[in-house]
Amino acid sequence: MVDIMALAISVLPNLAGYLVAARGLRIQNFWTSLYQYAWFVGFGISATTCWLGMHLTQRIPRAR
């Protein structure tokens, strides 16, 4: 469940830029500029969300 949540959260910031690129529009704002780095942004958000979710649900054994 944490993995699916991480995927959904990481896709959302890139969605606006994708929709603009798919339609061929020339709109420039923060979200469309962020789409230039979609892979890095998605990976970073997904990794952070997954790590945080795993620790909050205690699915990872903690080091003693």
Long-range contacts (C-beta under 8 A, 24 or more apart in sequence): 2-49, 2-50, 2-53, 2-54, 2-57, 2-59, 3-50, 5-49, 5-53, 6-45, 6-46, 6-47, 6-49, 6-50, 6-53, 7-46, 9-45, 9-46, 9-49, 10-41, 10-42, 10-43, 10-45, 10-46, 10-49, 11-42, 13-41, 13-42, 13-45, 14-38, 14-41, 14-42
